[in-house]
Amino acid sequence: MSTAVLWIFFPGLLAVVLLVLNRWERTVVVVSALSTAALAALALWLPINETVEIGTLRLEIVDTWSIFGRLFVLGEADRPALVMLFLTASFWYGGAYVANTRRSFVPLALFMVALLTAAIAVEPFLYAALLIELAVLVSIPFLRPPGAQAGSGVLRYLTFQTLGVPFILFSGWMLAGTEANPGNEDFGMRAALLLGLGFTFLLAVFPFHSWIPMLSQEAHPYPVAFILLVLPAAITFFGLGFLDQFAWLRNSEAAHLSLRTIGALMVCTTGLTAAFQRHLGRILGYAVLFEIGLSLLTIGFAEGEHTGAFLSLFFASLLPRGLALGVWALALTVIRAQREDLYYRDILGLAMRFPIAASGLVLAQFAWIGLPLTAGFPVRMALMENIARISPFALLWIILGSFGLVLGGLRTLGVLVTGEDVVPWQVTESGAQRFFLILGMLGLLIVGLFPKWFLPFFVNLPQAFEQLAP
Amino acid sequence: MVFESLALPAAIFLSLTGFLLLISSDWRVSILILAAQYGGVFALVALSWSVEMAVVKLVAGWMAGAVLGMALVSIPEGSFVFRQLNLSGIVFRLLLAVLVVLVMVSLAPQLARWVPGVTPAQAYGGAFLIGLGLVHLGLTVRPLGVILGLLTVFSGFEIWYASVETSILVSGLLAGINLGLALVGAYFLNVTVVEASE
């Protein structure tokens, strides 16, 4: 049996079965959460390219699966990525029942995970763009429930993600040609230009960023947060694949400078823009854009002797990001269920009735920024220290952007605890909501207090890119 | 050989379908034009691929049209209004389309140099579809218009990409994306109906 059957075919098939059975919502949630947790556990310990004996059954686990002359390879180096992806999916599906999402969310999100795993595995790797596009198409139904108009956010999401694919495919073909003829600089320049345009579309870089705040304003926060967590991470993995594969791109000073410049501008502008938002969903959207910018900045600094350190920091940042986004989305879901919308005027004084959801929302926002003692702090502090050694000017952009996010967080806190009608404090969240929110908040604090228990695992993720981080 | 003699007419035909998609006020006509457009795409892709492979584009495109058509047919009469264009709107769109086609005529030879295997007819045909598809996307906020625009842009790209990539898997995935876009379009159209009927 190949690893691709286990981590791509099986979850894909399970997703189809669960989609048929989705009227039994609780069963679907439990089965998908447990099966993805089991797949994460298997990714941690299952020997690859060896024979496994289970009782009388002997299974040879091979890392390659061939379809129509193309390969899907999930080997030793992919283990951390698989663990991370399936563990994230497991936690997200577990919370879906509490978040009261559409019934189709869990099966379709599971299918999306299978497609993203295929995107990690496919060789030649540039075909991942097609699989990511298919994952985007699969995600559309759970963003717009039946009976709702297709909002402009979801249409832009579909449009920009689709328009990015041709650029990536063409640039992949051109980059292969550049590798064969290293002297042809014009060809290389065109390839880099197309590649940059493709990732500008896919990663929502300015001016193609507007769909993220629009989508997070108009759609259910929980599925949106799932997409905003897994999609940029998968696309960044894909982008690192380009750097890993093509030496001239990896060694190009201009490419790294471009990444740093775009990242710094994105961090600063989106952070400051978040300070002026009056809708909780849009604040989440701008915070995600801030993180995408920070990822680009981090990868931009990953060159020469600093490559390993910055790549490790990029991968380590995925844990606090996932945790904070989960708590943030769940808290928004609880609040959204009580109010027509998430504008500041709709949530005045809501903390007095929903103190746990309000605490989760504020804690997640500050953990996202990197408040001391929260999950975001250790990685953010290390990142800022490393950047300060190389370019204090770049650090200034991060500080400015973070200042904007802090202002946004403080405004949210102020609105939540200030109301015209004074009501006694009471806890009105359901038991399950309380359980998941408190669990998430504890997670944010525990990772912040004991980072060495968790972060070393993520530090090994750069090993998946053998050339980039030898 | 047959397809080589059809190549230039196919490229011109594709620009015409792009024009008509922009000014059509009837969804039935739009779906028919889309289906016809895939005939032109097939003729140009067949210059680079075997007929058996190229016909995948035709079948996938027609299936995409059928999916959208079935979704539109199932909508109750009166609950869905396709765009209504007055004379000034049509003239504006036509002028814009002419402008874009002229730009593409001047750019296509240069773009063809970026992709060495592409023939002039493929370069023009692909460029017309991409340009007119982008105009379509820029002029609409309605789901059906967006899907038609995306399918048009993607068709133009597929003509170019066929000259550099002949993998069966990629062909299948591209067909999957075309069908996926059509299914998403059908989903958007149906959710609009649910809202209208409530």
HADDOCK unambig.tbl for C-alpha pairs under 7 A between the chains (distance, minus, plus):
assign (segid A and resid 68 and name CA) (segid B and resid 168 and name CA) 6.25 0.50 0.50
assign (segid A and resid 68 and name CA) (segid B and resid 169 and name CA) 5.73 0.50 0.50
assign (segid A and resid 130 and name CA) (segid B and resid 173 and name CA) 6.49 0.50 0.50
assign (segid A and resid 134 and name CA) (segid B and resid 177 and name CA) 6.24 0.50 0.50
assign (segid A and resid 137 and name CA) (segid B and resid 180 and name CA) 6.24 0.50 0.50
assign (segid A and resid 137 and name CA) (segid B and resid 181 and name CA) 6.95 0.50 0.50
assign (segid A and resid 137 and name CA) (segid B and resid 184 and name CA) 6.89 0.50 0.50
assign (segid A and resid 146 and name CA) (segid B and resid 191 and name CA) 4.67 0.50 0.50
assign (segid A and resid 146 and name CA) (segid B and resid 194 and name CA) 6.63 0.50 0.50
assign (segid A and resid 147 and name CA) (segid B and resid 191 and name CA) 4.80 0.50 0.50
assign (segid A and resid 147 and name CA) (segid B and resid 192 and name CA) 6.20 0.50 0.50
assign (segid A and resid 147 and name CA) (segid B and resid 194 and name CA) 4.69 0.50 0.50
assign (segid A and resid 147 and name CA) (segid B and resid 195 and name CA) 4.25 0.50 0.50
assign (segid A and resid 148 and name CA) (segid B and resid 191 and name CA) 5.89 0.50 0.50
assign (segid A and resid 148 and name CA) (segid B and resid 192 and name CA) 6.39 0.50 0.50
assign (segid A and resid 148 and name CA) (segid B and resid 195 and name CA) 6.04 0.50 0.50
assign (segid A and resid 149 and name CA) (segid B and resid 191 and name CA) 6.54 0.50 0.50
assign (segid A and resid 149 and name CA) (segid B and resid 192 and name CA) 5.42 0.50 0.50
assign (segid A and resid 150 and name CA) (segid B and resid 143 and name CA) 6.88 0.50 0.50
assign (segid A and resid 150 and name CA) (segid B and resid 188 and name CA) 6.06 0.50 0.50
assign (segid A and resid 166 and name CA) (segid B and resid 157 and name CA) 6.45 0.50 0.50
